[in-house]
Amino acid sequence: MRQLIGSHDFLMITLDTLRYDVAAELAAAGRTPELAKVLPGGRWERRHSPASFTYAAHHAFFAGFLPTPQEPGRHDRLFAAAFPGSETAGDTTWVFDAPDLPTALAAAGYHTVCLGGVGFFNRRSPLGAVLPGLFTEAHWEPEFGVTAPAGLDAQLDRLGEVIERVPGERPLFTFLNVSSLHQPNKHYLPGADDDSVASHAAALEYVDGRLPRLFAQLTGRGRPVFVIMCSDHGTAYGEDGHTGHRIGHEVVWTVPYAHFELHPEEW
């Protein structure tokens, strides 16, 4: 990743609360065709989240602790905040002398922007201001949130406004937290009275349909874009009596992950 700094724009997109099993099932069934175009081999990688809920997981992500591959062994990280004794910063890891990725990229000349989704990005309280406060600019409005059926569309409207203001010669780091998968998501499944694995899957299909617009917006700046796409944690819909997350359950800890590059001529 250290070789990409300055030459590439960056996109980190967290599909908040997306379960690995649902993401993998939809990919295998051809129900997420836009994701199939960009996921390496058309498949999600199965990984383990460093935390079981949004706030903790994103602190870990921004320090360089992305979801960990499920296979045993040492796994060098893409980027890492420097600290003595780190054993997972290898020859290709971008190690930065800052506490978090947005701060480090800003120091490297990037314009950093946060497009929040769930409540931990809403800036309506001191707690909700911590994560967006890491960025040069941050945006949240109710139309981005968990109760908004067209939340990703609204976020992309705002991203378009941001891109128009950022000079083309300046690299851009976009962080996008997509709230559509989070409960409540029954509005994505016509006739549903309750949230379920099926409505969770329908929410992912909604997100999939908006990805071409997102990728075209970012590659339209004329730069290649390095993308990290993952879930921060999963969620339970009745498994072993559990509903929700912030629990140590397999459906919560196991998340989909991918990273890849986008090129302007492809979008």
Helices and strands as residue ranges (DSSP letters): G 2-4, E 9-15, H 20-28, H 33-38, G 40-42, E 45-48, H 54-63, E 68-69, E 79-81, E 94-96, H 101-107, E 111-115, G 119-121, G 127-129, G 132-134, E 137-139, G 142-144, H 151-165, E 172-178, G 186-188, H 197-219, E 225-230, E 236-237, G 239-241, E 243-244, H 250-253, E 254-262, G 264-266
